[in-house]
Amino acid sequence: MTKKGLTKYLSIGAVTTAALFLAACSNQKSTTSAKNSKTEITMWHAMNGAQQKTLKQLTEN
């Protein structure tokens, strides 16, 4: 690798690292609280009969 190529990759790495660092250290607060919000998950399955009944009991609430 040439010196010019190495400098290019090091520059890209430095900019990427700086961007990630600044994004991770931002002081922006979330507009919603995780404690007050619910996430609904849809689960597809192929269970029927007793297995379906048990799965529904386990996943209620």
C-alpha positions as CSV (number, residue, x, y, z in Angstrom):
1,M,0.0,0.0,0.0
2,T,1.3,3.4,-0.9
3,K,1.7,6.3,1.6
4,K,-1.2,8.1,-0.2
5,G,-3.5,5.1,0.2
6,L,-2.6,4.6,3.8
7,T,-3.3,8.3,4.5
8,K,-6.7,8.0,2.8
9,Y,-7.7,5.1,4.9
10,L,-6.5,6.6,8.1
11,S,-8.4,9.9,7.3
12,I,-11.6,8.0,6.7
13,G,-11.1,6.0,9.9
14,A,-10.5,9.2,11.9
15,V,-13.6,10.9,10.5
16,T,-15.8,7.8,11.1
17,T,-14.5,7.5,14.7
18,A,-15.1,11.2,15.4
19,A,-18.7,11.0,14.0
20,L,-19.5,7.9,16.1
21,F,-18.0,9.5,19.2
22,L,-20.0,12.7,18.8
23,A,-23.2,10.8,18.1
24,A,-22.8,8.6,21.2
25,C,-22.0,11.6,23.4
26,S,-24.9,13.8,22.3
27,N,-27.1,15.2,25.1
28,Q,-30.3,14.8,23.1
29,K,-33.1,13.4,25.3
30,S,-35.7,11.0,24.0
31,T,-39.2,12.3,23.5
32,T,-40.8,9.1,24.8
33,S,-40.1,7.2,28.0
34,A,-39.4,3.5,27.7
35,K,-41.3,3.1,31.0
36,N,-44.5,4.6,29.6
37,S,-44.5,3.0,26.1
38,K,-45.5,-0.4,25.0
39,T,-44.2,-2.4,22.0
40,E,-46.5,-4.8,20.3
41,I,-44.9,-7.8,18.7
42,T,-46.7,-10.0,16.2
43,M,-45.6,-13.6,16.4
44,W,-46.5,-16.0,13.6
45,H,-46.6,-19.6,14.4
46,A,-47.9,-22.9,13.2
47,M,-49.1,-24.3,16.5
48,N,-52.7,-25.6,17.0
49,G,-54.7,-27.5,19.6
50,A,-53.1,-27.8,23.0
51,Q,-49.8,-26.2,21.9
52,Q,-51.7,-23.1,20.6
53,K,-53.6,-22.8,23.9
54,T,-50.4,-23.0,25.9
55,L,-48.6,-20.5,23.8
56,K,-51.5,-18.0,24.2
57,Q,-51.4,-18.5,28.0
58,L,-47.7,-17.8,28.0
59,T,-47.8,-14.7,25.9
60,E,-50.8,-12.9,27.3
61,N,-50.2,-9.5,28.9
